Amino acid sequence: MTDCANKMATNHTTHRKTLPRRSGAEDAVEDIYGRKSLRRLLRAWRNPAELNAHPLARSPIVAQRRQARGEDAPTALRGIVLEAIARLRPAGAPTTPPDRAWRGYIALTEHYLEGRTLEDVARMLCVEAVSCRRALQQALDALGDLLRRADAPSPAGPLNTAPAPHGPFVGRQALLELADSLLTFGCRRLAFHGLPGSGKSTLLAHLASAPFLRKHYPDGMLWATLGPQPDLSAILTEWGQALGVGLHDLEHSKTPHQGAQIVRQALGTRRLALALNDVWDMAHVEPLLVGNAQCVYFLSTTLPELAVNFAEARGCIAIPDLSLEDSLLLLDNLAPGLLADHYDDMRALAEACGGLPLALSLVGHYLRHESHAGQPRRVAAALKALRDAKARLALRLPLGTDRLTAGNASLSESIALSVSILPEAHRQGLLALCELPAKPAVFDEETALSVLRAVIADTPSALATLDRLVDSGLIQHDNGSYSIHAAIRDWRLVEPHAAQAHISERARRALVEHTMRVVYSPAQCPLTPAQWTAALTAAQISVDLDWPEAAAHFCQTLFDCLDRRGVRALAERLLDVAERQLHLHGPAERCQLDIQRGRVLLWHHDVAGAIAQLQQTVEYARSEAPQALPTALATLAQAHWLAGNAQQTVQICDQALDLTTFPDQAALRLQILHTRTAALSQLGRHDEVESTLVQSASLAHALGQPVAEINALLNLGALLRQRNDHDEASRHLQAGLALARQIDFRDRIAYALIALGVIAVDKHDYAQAQAYYEEARAIAHDLASLHNLTLVEHALGVLNMRQKRWEQAHSHLLQALQLAEQNGLT
């Protein structure tokens, strides 16, 4: 059986749909557009007299064409019908045999315009005659609809060929207000640029329907979506038809330049906005600049360089990422109900999407599909699956979802399109920079160049690559730092490069080596945000690569910083890797690693194990590395303090203080004094506590450590108040309060105010005490500081008791008790 016969056999078994019939009333009104009327018109195609007698020859659209072109009725009618038939032609080229989309168009043109029989047309289409007749009837109905719309009176109001905005519009109102402001000040070229999926096209669509645009440009908007390979002639044809130009005239324009001339003339003096969406090449823009001096242009692109070149000075607008709050709102709009029940998972997804509207929309559509039946199992599985970056990037918009760009339905395809226009060397550079952490982390230029030089031979070429990546929008620069979006960084997981493994290995090693050169001393902490990004990433890489030398370096330089910032898991893994080649380290480095192991044991509350570890370290340091002995003793003292051995703690602290007499040991000495103060307080040796706190405050001031100085002053004030030395206590508390206000250390401000209030109560200055307490309560409430809230409520209760305000006292004391019980502060 031939292919044609197979096709016919298949069509013979296809379910046949019965077309609905119009009512008699509809036939009376719409007769000239019905099948019977159109058959008579098409059969008279070559007979001017019969065409002249057809009712459509007296229709308004024919009269308008005759007046505009000076044609007779049959010629004008043929031209109008040919334009309508041309609009029925499917996009692209027909297949062999023609697929279903082409059947109606081919049957109509071949049967009526070329004069072939239905049987001949059916054989041409490889279908049975009944299928051919059905396709012809459908084509006649479609032709009638087009002619009916063309003959209908033009709607009043401005033009608008922009797509209607759809879906939730979140977090972009400020950009519309900015556009309104720029238009008010006469800006005539605005360009919006941002990452693939940042919502540029959606913003333009909402701009097209914004009331303020009608105020500035009352004649409406012409819209065009270009993409990487636009059909400029088709765009100009669409614009021309919207402006009332006949299809015949537009089709005779042989070049986009000629089409632009026709559209420019038709546009005349109208005040129009022209939107050029998804632009990739400035050369594509030039033929579409058909507006007069009263028109405005809006352009959207992923390329910052193109936006800068097109826009007027203030009209170049970067599309920012959505805030976390707006990201959650968008997800809640797309998948209603999930945010309340799965807040932590939804928040994690919002953060993973990095504020990119397309990424959030893809996730939201997927979650809505999986949650529509309310099955907890499916929802849980969907939320778990979306933790994987590859899964999120591979999501596609559902079929039937309106899209405003000529691009792809998945985020990975959109990003791949932006990457595909880069030269190969720049693609490799982008892959190398993908080893750096994503936003909100930042990195400096030296870090970027050190990574790029791993795959690019020389610094000038590395600089050129970095600049090209910034111009393409794939790497962002702001306030002296660079960043890469999580979607760009994760894209390499879905679209792996042939040399990706090699590039990744070299880039990661280059980053570690660069960071080891830059971060060479613990004294450099705290690091700048860019330095911290590089250091944290390099430390993690040294663990991933099982690189003991690098891990030991980062233990030496970053361990304290990681501890203070709460990144203890990474600090412990660094120590694990560094200890694998402990025999290669010198005595001082080995002592340092042993001390850090003791601290890790304390993190895990293994106090006995920490004491045993640190005692061995102290003995080793005494004989092999005396320079490490003060630190070992200081850490051992902390372990004994945590074990409740106050007396031993004081003794060890005294040994350590005797060894920390050099200026470069001042920070360690301050740490030892802090531990000694706590132990002395437990032992009730208050005179020694006072002298130790005085030393601590003085040393912290000399070191420029205001937090330590504040704590010492406040503790000293509290101690002196207990000894009823109110004047000295107030002096130290006021000094601590003033310093806390200078650095806006609000928790300590609240504590100082409470302590000063207690002294005011002791002095019977109840008004002053009330003022202190009210300010402290307001600060504690803003900070949600449960400890300070409990203290201030108790203090207010005592104050009211002193004034014999029993009901108020009871209320405050009850509130203090409830806070303490609810939050485990008893």
VOGU-3710 file (C-alpha; in Angstrom, 3 decimals, decimal comma):
1> mtdcankmat> 0,000/0,000/0,000  1,383/3,432/-0,962  2,017/6,261/1,521  -0,902/8,148/0,021  -3,205/5,149/0,394  -2,038/4,694/3,980  -2,881/8,308/4,673  -6,324/7,917/3,159  -6,969/4,770/5,170  -6,023/6,571/8,343
11> nhtthrktlp> -8,308/9,493/7,548  -11,190/7,124/6,793  -11,158/5,884/10,411  -10,783/9,306/11,980  -13,653/10,411/14,193  -15,782/12,895/12,285  -16,982/16,048/14,012  -20,284/17,577/12,914  -20,009/21,317/12,346  -22,680/23,345/14,148
21> rrsgaedave> -25,310/24,906/11,936  -26,242/28,547/12,200  -29,774/29,526/13,092  -32,101/31,090/10,576  -31,693/34,489/12,215  -27,906/34,250/11,878  -28,263/33,286/8,187  -30,394/36,374/7,596  -27,832/38,690/9,192  -24,618/37,037/8,017
31> diygrkslrr> -25,709/35,673/4,609  -23,089/37,548/2,577  -20,308/35,934/4,696  -21,793/32,410/4,737  -20,637/29,385/2,759  -23,337/29,709/0,096  -22,484/33,328/-0,600  -18,749/32,694/-0,678  -19,127/29,680/-3,002  -21,059/31,872/-5,447
41> llrawrnpae> -18,395/34,572/-5,189  -15,476/32,183/-5,780  -17,187/30,407/-8,673  -17,587/33,810/-10,307  -13,910/34,625/-9,735  -13,134/35,292/-13,385  -16,501/36,819/-14,296  -16,496/40,600/-13,503  -20,216/40,971/-14,146  -21,191/38,274/-11,649
51> lnahplarsp> -18,692/39,637/-9,108  -20,173/43,114/-9,534  -23,610/41,691/-8,768  -22,447/39,912/-5,577  -23,648/41,555/-2,310  -20,073/41,831/-1,033  -19,257/44,172/-3,932  -21,467/46,773/-2,204  -19,949/46,266/1,257  -18,264/49,178/3,112
61> ivaqrrqarg> -14,804/47,618/2,909  -15,029/47,391/-0,895  -16,278/50,975/-1,076  -13,329/52,151/1,030  -10,840/50,327/-1,175  -12,421/51,687/-4,365  -12,219/55,218/-3,032  -8,618/54,810/-1,859  -7,277/53,127/-5,007  -9,669/54,106/-7,775
71> edaptalrgi> -10,492/50,447/-8,564  -13,760/49,087/-9,892  -15,884/46,889/-7,641  -14,799/43,444/-9,010  -11,081/44,328/-8,775  -11,452/45,717/-5,264  -13,448/42,648/-4,161  -10,846/40,251/-5,593  -8,056/42,141/-3,805  -9,854/42,015/-0,455
81> vleaiarlrp> -10,629/38,295/-0,776  -7,042/37,481/-1,822  -5,704/39,318/1,232  -8,062/37,336/3,474  -7,082/34,021/1,852  -3,407/34,902/2,298  -4,050/35,240/6,031  -5,358/31,654/6,051  -2,008/30,320/4,836  -0,218/28,404/7,624
91> agapttppdr> 3,277/29,436/8,664  6,268/27,653/7,165  6,435/25,390/4,119  3,942/22,577/3,371  5,023/18,998/3,900  4,646/16,103/1,444  1,936/14,964/1,706  0,486/18,160/3,249  -0,396/17,871/6,932  -3,800/18,686/8,395
101> awrgyialte> -3,009/22,385/8,945  -2,603/22,940/5,193  -5,680/21,064/3,933  -8,196/23,898/4,103  -5,945/26,472/2,469  -4,911/24,114/-0,339  -8,471/22,906/-0,959  -9,759/26,502/-1,157  -7,090/27,814/-3,504  -6,789/24,741/-5,717
111> hylegrtled> -10,539/24,142/-6,079  -11,799/27,683/-6,539  -8,838/29,751/-7,719  -7,102/27,092/-9,821  -10,259/25,282/-10,938  -9,341/21,707/-9,919  -12,042/19,196/-9,026  -12,475/18,073/-5,451  -11,370/14,570/-6,430  -8,106/15,949/-7,847
121> varmlcveav> -7,523/18,045/-4,726  -8,243/15,031/-2,492  -5,642/12,994/-4,354  -3,180/15,875/-3,982  -3,819/15,891/-0,227  -3,773/12,059/0,065  -7,200/12,069/1,737  -10,656/10,877/0,811  -13,047/13,266/-0,894  -15,211/13,537/2,212
131> scrralqqal> -12,202/14,748/4,234  -11,278/17,193/1,506  -14,842/18,555/1,442  -14,821/18,963/5,231  -11,532/20,886/5,082  -12,954/23,110/2,345  -16,050/23,900/4,425  -13,883/24,833/7,395  -11,748/27,079/5,191  -14,868/28,841/3,846
141> dalgdllrra> -16,056/29,454/7,406  -12,662/30,886/8,343  -12,637/33,077/5,234  -16,100/34,372/6,101  -15,000/35,238/9,600  -12,004/37,204/8,296  -14,142/39,160/5,828  -16,771/39,849/8,479  -14,141/41,267/10,829  -12,555/43,307/8,050
151> dapspagpln> -15,925/44,778/7,088  -16,890/45,587/10,680  -16,622/49,230/11,795  -13,205/50,008/13,277  -13,386/50,174/17,070  -12,997/53,580/18,593  -9,889/54,326/20,594  -6,135/54,047/20,186  -4,172/51,302/18,449  -2,652/48,571/20,570
161> tapaphgpfv> -1,006/45,550/18,960  0,709/44,577/22,228  -0,246/41,233/23,756  -2,558/41,466/26,719  -0,639/41,077/29,982  -1,440/37,869/31,804  -0,625/36,263/35,126  0,316/37,999/38,381  2,387/41,157/38,110  4,460/41,429/41,269
171> grqallelad> 7,248/43,731/42,405  7,478/45,843/39,245  5,213/48,806/40,008  8,224/51,008/40,794  9,567/50,408/37,276  6,261/51,539/35,733  6,391/54,657/37,901  9,954/55,288/36,753  8,881/54,971/33,124  6,025/57,428/33,729
181> slltfgcrrl> 8,470/59,890/35,282  10,902/59,596/32,369  8,115/60,135/29,837  6,971/63,197/31,755  10,458/64,672/31,419  10,517/64,043/27,679  12,591/60,852/27,396  11,835/59,263/24,003  14,009/56,141/24,113  13,721/53,744/27,036
191> afhglpgsgk> 15,529/50,396/27,186  14,954/47,688/29,787  17,681/45,093/30,194  18,004/42,079/32,438  18,783/38,398/32,637  16,818/35,869/30,593  13,589/35,374/32,491  13,762/38,653/34,435  10,312/39,732/33,225  11,262/42,318/30,606
201> stllahlasa> 8,534/41,324/28,146  5,892/41,141/30,871  6,893/44,624/32,006  6,509/45,962/28,449  3,072/44,333/28,112  1,893/45,988/31,336  3,430/49,250/30,198  1,361/49,041/26,998  -1,870/48,926/29,012  -0,827/51,467/31,649
211> pflrkhypdg> -3,154/54,510/31,850  -0,234/56,930/32,000  0,969/55,738/28,568  -2,364/56,816/27,068  -1,890/60,184/28,732  1,497/60,686/27,091  0,802/58,845/23,807  -2,960/58,833/23,154  -2,780/57,081/19,761  -1,661/53,762/21,278
221> mlwatlgpqp> 1,207/51,302/20,829  2,694/49,186/18,058  4,421/46,048/19,373  7,009/43,756/17,828  8,794/40,735/19,284  12,080/40,270/17,442  14,169/37,434/18,871  17,596/36,498/17,492  16,411/36,167/13,859  13,421/38,449/13,328
231> dlsailtewg> 11,298/38,646/10,170  11,419/42,424/9,814  9,171/42,452/6,736  6,469/40,536/8,605  6,691/42,972/11,522  6,350/45,977/9,226  3,463/44,295/7,425  1,630/43,775/10,714  2,242/47,385/11,718  1,106/48,614/8,318
241> qalgvglhdl> -2,131/46,653/8,486  -2,783/48,005/11,987  -2,376/51,499/10,538  -4,803/50,744/7,706  -2,341/50,000/4,875  -3,558/47,339/2,441  -1,775/43,999/2,332  -1,312/44,382/-1,424  0,816/47,509/-0,995  2,853/45,982/1,816
251> ehsktphqga> 3,567/42,783/-0,091  4,974/44,796/-2,982  7,652/46,327/-0,728  10,748/44,291/-1,602  12,928/45,279/1,379  12,367/46,184/5,036  13,509/49,697/4,136  10,671/50,071/1,615  8,205/48,609/4,111  9,417/51,086/6,719
261> qivrqalgtr> 8,749/53,963/4,313  5,157/52,794/3,806  4,564/52,417/7,550  6,180/55,783/8,277  3,828/57,500/5,828  0,795/55,707/7,263  1,802/56,613/10,806  1,832/60,270/9,869  1,582/62,629/12,832  0,171/60,131/15,328
271> rlalalndvw> 1,559/60,183/18,907  2,410/56,490/19,236  4,577/54,282/21,434  6,577/51,590/19,632  7,682/48,566/21,664  10,627/46,497/20,414  10,639/43,363/22,545  13,440/40,792/22,900  16,063/42,585/20,795  19,411/40,877/20,124
281> dmahvepllv> 21,065/43,038/17,478  21,005/46,802/16,911  20,974/46,161/13,165  17,495/44,678/13,577  16,273/47,857/15,253  17,162/50,410/12,595  14,434/49,451/10,029  11,783/49,605/12,767  12,480/53,199/13,817  9,514/54,504/11,827
291> gnaqcvyfls> 8,104/56,928/14,391  7,902/60,685/14,018  9,244/63,251/16,468  6,171/62,790/18,673  6,645/59,036/19,178  8,477/57,109/21,899  10,378/53,819/21,742  10,559/51,094/24,356  13,101/48,312/23,957  13,807/45,157/25,966
301> ttlpelavnf> 16,964/43,074/25,730  19,216/40,750/27,704  22,245/42,752/26,544  23,160/45,772/28,721  25,514/47,068/26,032  22,712/47,179/23,459  20,393/48,912/25,943  23,006/51,564/26,701  23,600/52,215/23,000  19,875/52,551/22,258
311> aeargciaip> 18,475/54,470/25,207  18,733/58,096/26,106  20,954/58,842/29,094  18,459/58,157/31,874  16,327/55,776/29,870  18,573/52,719/30,321  16,888/50,712/33,083  18,214/47,501/34,640  15,521/45,030/35,712  16,347/43,980/39,296
321> dlsledslll> 15,687/40,595/40,860  12,490/40,317/42,869  12,836/40,596/46,625  12,236/37,502/48,726  8,892/38,926/49,850  7,761/39,513/46,250  9,079/36,090/45,202  6,929/34,422/47,852  3,935/36,527/46,810  4,365/35,448/43,175
331> ldnlapglla> 4,588/31,776/44,169  1,505/32,164/46,340  -0,415/33,669/43,411  0,606/30,863/41,069  0,153/27,974/43,532  -2,427/29,195/46,069  -2,458/27,625/49,501  0,990/26,061/49,521  2,788/28,965/51,185  0,778/28,714/54,392
341> dhyddmrala> 1,200/24,944/54,683  4,795/24,618/53,435  6,395/27,960/54,270  9,948/26,715/54,823  10,001/24,703/51,567  8,463/27,554/49,586  10,912/30,050/51,068  13,825/27,783/50,146  12,510/27,547/46,573  12,065/31,321/46,354
351> eacgglplal> 15,659/31,821/47,510  16,925/29,180/45,056  15,176/30,974/42,170  17,118/34,127/43,024  14,208/36,502/42,392  13,986/35,568/38,684  10,316/35,817/37,610  10,522/33,118/34,902  12,145/30,661/37,310  9,466/31,443/39,899
361> slvghylrhe> 6,693/31,138/37,303  7,942/27,750/36,128  8,102/26,514/39,714  4,680/27,994/40,491  2,993/26,394/37,459  4,528/23,031/38,285  3,427/23,202/41,914  -0,088/24,240/40,922  -0,326/21,220/38,629  0,948/18,843/41,308
371> shagqprrva> -1,250/20,303/44,048  -4,536/20,750/42,174  -6,074/17,620/43,710  -4,809/18,389/47,215  -2,791/15,175/47,559  -0,141/15,664/50,285  2,059/12,922/48,836  2,285/14,620/45,415  2,902/18,029/46,940  5,691/16,664/49,139
381> aalkalrdak> 7,263/14,845/46,171  7,089/17,989/44,015  8,691/20,162/46,678  11,451/17,599/47,135  12,089/17,300/43,383  12,380/21,079/42,997  15,313/21,218/45,409  17,417/19,983/42,478  18,657/22,869/40,319  18,645/20,676/37,204
391> arlalrlplg> 14,998/19,846/37,761  14,068/23,521/38,108  15,980/24,548/35,009  14,362/21,795/32,926  10,808/22,901/33,791  8,765/24,130/30,842  5,742/26,375/30,684  2,525/24,365/30,226  1,137/24,005/26,715  -1,234/26,836/25,972
401> tdrltagnas> 0,502/29,281/28,289  0,899/32,630/26,569  4,479/33,668/25,963  5,549/37,193/25,133  8,936/36,412/23,587  10,087/34,429/20,606  12,292/32,387/22,946  11,984/29,040/24,598  9,673/27,694/27,253  12,371/26,593/29,717
411> lsesialsvs> 14,824/28,735/31,637  17,814/26,612/30,604  16,994/27,122/26,905  16,656/30,867/27,422  20,051/31,032/29,119  21,613/28,747/26,489  20,484/31,200/23,811  22,334/34,046/25,551  25,451/31,903/25,947  25,358/30,673/22,341
421> ilpeahrqgl> 26,181/34,109/20,930  29,472/34,230/22,874  32,796/33,231/21,310  34,143/29,904/22,564  36,851/31,496/24,740  34,258/33,626/26,526  32,009/30,609/27,065  34,889/28,837/28,757  35,505/31,931/30,855  31,868/31,940/31,943
431> lalcelpakp> 32,129/28,265/32,936  35,206/29,082/35,011  33,411/31,929/36,821  30,495/29,568/37,518  32,756/28,005/40,174  32,251/31,166/42,259  29,182/31,343/44,512  25,974/32,892/43,214  24,227/36,079/44,327  23,838/37,538/46,877
441> avfdeetals> 27,553/36,678/47,211  29,965/39,008/45,406  33,576/38,766/44,249  36,194/41,344/43,322  37,960/41,809/39,991  41,229/40,210/41,115  39,380/37,051/42,100  37,545/36,989/38,773  40,773/37,444/36,809  42,603/34,768/38,783
451> vlraviadtp> 39,854/32,275/37,890  39,697/33,386/34,261  43,464/33,052/33,830  43,080/29,358/34,583  41,492/28,944/31,134  42,640/32,103/29,326  46,315/32,633/28,648  46,986/36,252/29,606  45,572/39,083/31,685  44,484/41,337/28,759
461> salatldrlv> 42,463/38,472/27,277  41,000/37,674/30,705  39,986/41,331/31,112  38,398/41,351/27,655  36,453/38,200/28,531  35,242/39,666/31,816  34,100/42,857/30,077  32,295/40,886/27,360  30,473/38,794/29,961  29,389/41,977/31,751
471> dsgliqhdng> 28,225/43,526/28,457  26,214/40,362/27,731  24,498/40,584/31,112  25,653/37,131/32,225  27,987/38,622/34,857  26,773/41,660/36,779  28,792/44,526/38,223  27,630/46,900/40,928  29,426/49,117/43,465  32,874/47,768/42,606
481> sysihaaird> 31,967/44,083/42,937  30,882/41,356/40,519  28,195/38,714/40,904  26,680/35,807/39,013  23,032/34,776/39,241  22,178/31,330/40,577  20,317/30,482/37,355  23,427/31,202/35,248  25,640/29,258/37,642  23,284/26,271/37,674
491> wrlvephaaq> 22,764/26,328/33,898  26,044/24,480/33,364  24,497/21,449/35,070  21,888/21,149/32,329  24,046/22,212/29,358  27,454/20,618/30,067  30,410/21,777/27,974  32,716/19,192/26,421  35,666/20,500/28,460  33,654/21,354/31,567
501> ahiserarra> 35,373/18,940/33,943  38,801/20,223/32,888  37,732/23,871/33,131  36,136/23,315/36,525  39,235/21,607/37,966  41,600/24,341/36,789  39,289/27,182/37,877  38,781/25,739/41,349  42,497/25,235/41,948  43,216/28,740/40,682
511> lvehtmrvvy> 40,668/30,160/43,121  42,194/28,292/46,062  45,736/29,394/45,180  44,615/33,010/44,717  42,789/33,034/48,052  45,782/31,534/49,856  47,868/34,452/48,560  45,263/37,069/49,516  44,117/35,700/52,883  47,415/34,989/54,615
521> spaqcpltpa> 46,807/35,966/58,272  44,054/35,630/60,894  44,547/39,336/61,589  42,821/40,123/58,262  39,439/39,093/59,678  36,861/40,488/59,380  37,161/40,243/55,596  35,349/42,393/53,065  32,217/40,805/51,529  34,102/40,024/48,310
531> qwtaaltaaq> 37,066/38,526/50,207  34,731/36,472/52,371  33,001/35,060/49,273  36,310/33,939/47,791  37,645/32,618/51,102  34,548/30,606/51,935  34,392/29,081/48,457  38,111/28,303/48,375  37,928/26,666/51,797  35,065/24,465/50,626
541> isvdldwpea> 36,980/23,537/47,465  40,036/22,542/49,478  37,769/20,131/51,376  36,109/18,827/48,197  39,508/18,247/46,546  40,935/16,689/49,741  43,827/19,157/49,611  45,622/19,023/53,026  48,066/21,884/52,388  45,258/24,262/51,433
551> aahfcqtlfd> 43,023/23,035/54,252  45,814/23,632/56,793  46,319/27,144/55,427  42,636/27,963/55,827  42,591/26,443/59,316  45,394/28,837/60,211  43,803/31,930/58,645  40,031/31,384/58,712  39,198/29,086/61,625  38,310/31,870/64,070
561> cldrrgvral> 36,392/33,760/61,392  34,378/30,647/60,492  33,646/30,101/64,187  32,393/33,659/64,712  30,208/33,522/61,609  28,644/30,224/62,595  30,194/28,189/59,746  31,494/25,571/62,135  30,696/22,555/59,939  33,097/23,802/57,268
571> aerlldvaer> 35,747/24,627/59,889  35,544/21,063/61,196  35,818/19,552/57,703  38,856/21,732/56,999  40,452/20,410/60,178  39,668/16,817/59,183  41,449/17,264/55,843  44,394/19,175/57,319  45,024/16,464/59,964  45,450/13,759/57,318
581> qlhlhgpaer> 49,028/14,920/56,802  49,745/16,109/60,341  53,296/14,712/60,168  54,167/17,204/57,427  53,484/20,196/59,661  55,957/21,912/61,965  55,463/21,923/65,755  53,696/25,306/65,855  51,273/24,381/63,041  50,640/20,999/64,668
591> cqldiqrgrv> 49,857/22,674/68,000  47,442/25,015/66,277  45,575/22,118/64,667  45,456/20,279/68,017  44,050/23,385/69,711  41,404/23,661/66,989  40,524/19,994/67,512  39,968/20,792/71,183  37,629/23,645/70,209  35,687/21,320/67,895
601> llwhhdvaga> 35,226/18,898/70,797  33,847/21,790/72,859  31,403/22,626/70,035  30,120/19,058/70,356  29,898/19,422/74,164  32,586/16,792/74,719  34,209/18,810/77,500  36,137/15,885/79,001  37,545/14,934/75,588  38,483/18,554/74,942
611> iaqlqqtvey> 40,317/18,841/78,286  42,290/15,644/77,579  43,143/16,822/74,038  44,192/20,289/75,166  46,216/19,035/78,145  48,288/16,947/75,729  48,672/19,984/73,481  49,886/22,118/76,393  52,542/19,544/77,311  53,664/19,251/73,676
621> arseapqalp> 53,806/23,048/73,323  55,922/23,458/76,466  58,672/21,325/74,948  58,285/21,777/71,171  56,411/25,000/70,403  56,510/27,576/73,248  55,003/30,237/70,970  51,771/28,201/70,858  51,593/27,685/74,644  49,554/30,844/75,551
631> talatlaqah> 46,830/29,942/73,042  46,773/26,331/74,248  46,437/27,468/77,862  43,706/29,976/76,999  41,667/27,282/75,242  42,259/24,808/78,100  41,018/27,449/80,551  37,792/27,798/78,534  37,312/24,018/78,642  37,762/23,909/82,441
641> wlagnaqqtv> 35,325/26,834/82,817  32,703/24,932/80,784  33,366/21,870/82,959  32,594/23,957/86,080  36,179/23,931/87,358  36,358/27,607/88,327  39,443/27,324/90,531  41,466/25,516/87,855  40,212/28,004/85,292  41,663/30,928/87,286
651> qicdqaldlt> 44,973/29,139/87,784  45,364/28,347/84,066  44,341/31,891/83,111  47,026/33,274/85,416  49,644/31,040/83,730  48,499/32,236/80,309  48,492/35,912/81,354  52,099/35,606/82,485  52,985/34,495/78,943  51,016/37,182/77,039
661> tfpdqaalrl> 53,073/40,283/77,648  53,864/41,243/74,053  51,752/43,769/72,079  50,889/41,236/69,370  49,314/39,028/72,076  46,882/41,709/73,298  43,806/40,150/71,641  44,581/36,765/73,206  45,138/38,466/76,579  41,694/40,081/76,327
671> qilhtrtaal> 40,141/36,681/75,687  41,909/35,240/78,766  40,741/38,155/80,949  37,151/37,483/79,859  37,401/33,819/80,914  39,101/34,789/84,197  36,319/37,290/85,003  33,638/34,622/84,643  35,516/32,174/86,867  36,254/34,778/89,558
681> sqlgrhdeve> 32,578/35,797/89,626  31,586/32,202/90,262  34,100/32,004/93,100  32,776/35,257/94,637  36,136/37,039/94,448  34,561/40,376/93,571  37,569/42,598/94,208  39,551/40,619/91,646  36,572/40,685/89,277  36,579/44,496/89,441
691> stlvqsasla> 40,287/44,799/88,675  40,020/42,257/85,855  37,091/44,134/84,275  39,027/47,415/84,475  41,936/45,749/82,660  39,540/44,297/80,065  37,888/47,650/79,355  41,241/49,403/79,002  42,705/46,703/76,758  39,568/46,514/74,567
701> halgqpvaei> 39,709/50,291/74,118  43,380/50,105/73,088  42,614/47,300/70,609  39,687/49,180/69,104  37,197/46,444/70,060  34,103/48,445/71,104  31,883/45,414/71,745  34,340/43,951/74,262  34,782/47,385/75,852  31,008/47,867/76,170
711> nallnlgall> 30,551/44,476/77,807  33,362/45,130/80,272  31,973/48,564/81,223  28,420/47,277/81,687  29,563/44,306/83,763  31,714/46,616/85,856  28,751/48,937/86,413  26,504/46,033/87,435  29,157/44,789/89,890  29,611/48,223/91,502
721> rqrndhdeas> 25,847/48,644/91,842  25,712/45,377/93,814  28,296/46,929/96,140  26,091/50,073/96,436  28,727/52,268/94,788  26,043/54,004/92,747  28,114/56,919/91,469  30,933/54,769/90,092  28,404/52,261/88,752  26,528/55,043/86,924
731> rhlqaglala> 29,778/56,415/85,508  30,757/53,073/83,941  27,190/52,332/82,753  26,867/55,767/81,116  30,241/55,265/79,405  29,099/51,860/78,100  25,744/53,313/77,009  27,414/56,168/75,100  29,726/53,766/73,309  26,831/51,403/72,488
741> rqidfrdria> 24,879/54,321/71,006  27,890/55,249/68,847  27,942/51,843/67,147  24,132/51,317/67,396  24,584/48,171/69,518  20,903/48,204/70,471  20,856/45,057/72,593  23,514/46,511/74,899  21,776/49,916/74,827  18,662/48,261/76,254
751> yalialgvia> 20,679/46,404/78,918  22,499/49,604/79,969  19,220/51,499/80,276  17,746/48,769/82,486  20,836/48,812/84,734  20,690/52,611/84,993  16,997/52,361/85,808  17,725/49,988/88,688  20,209/52,528/90,139  17,612/55,303/89,713
761> vdkhdyaqaq> 15,114/53,195/91,701  17,739/52,697/94,405  18,059/56,489/94,568  14,235/56,893/94,620  14,336/58,802/91,314  11,274/56,976/89,997  10,560/59,343/87,078  14,073/58,841/85,721  13,782/55,083/86,200  10,459/55,054/84,312
771> ayyeearaia> 12,075/56,936/81,394  15,001/54,493/81,254  12,698/51,463/81,360  10,308/52,747/78,665  13,165/53,381/76,235  14,664/49,972/77,022  11,304/48,223/76,508  10,775/49,875/73,113  14,235/48,758/71,929  13,815/45,221/73,293
781> hdlaslhnlt> 10,418/44,969/71,588  11,861/46,067/68,226  14,682/43,537/68,550  12,387/40,798/69,921  15,037/40,440/72,653  13,303/38,041/75,042  16,018/38,329/77,690  15,841/42,125/77,838  12,029/42,116/77,643  11,902/39,828/80,671
791> lvehalgvln> 14,373/42,016/82,573  12,538/45,247/81,835  9,095/43,845/82,720  10,504/42,615/86,035  12,165/45,990/86,631  8,882/47,818/85,907  7,148/45,505/88,353  9,662/46,375/91,078  9,354/50,089/90,268  5,573/49,972/90,669
801> mrqkrweqah> 5,914/48,014/93,931  8,163/50,770/95,307  5,439/53,268/94,383  2,732/50,982/95,850  0,976/50,615/92,508  0,046/47,037/93,209  -2,113/46,287/90,158  0,476/47,629/87,696  3,220/45,803/89,580  1,271/42,537/89,417
811> shllqalqla> 0,704/42,962/85,672  4,396/43,603/84,902  5,667/40,806/87,132  3,164/38,346/85,667  4,277/39,360/82,169  7,920/38,827/83,166  7,112/35,385/84,583  5,218/34,335/81,465  8,065/35,484/79,199  10,590/33,596/81,304
821> eqnglt> 8,530/30,393/81,354  7,606/30,472/77,647  11,174/31,001/76,522  13,069/28,846/78,982  14,629/31,791/80,825  13,764/30,510/84,306
//
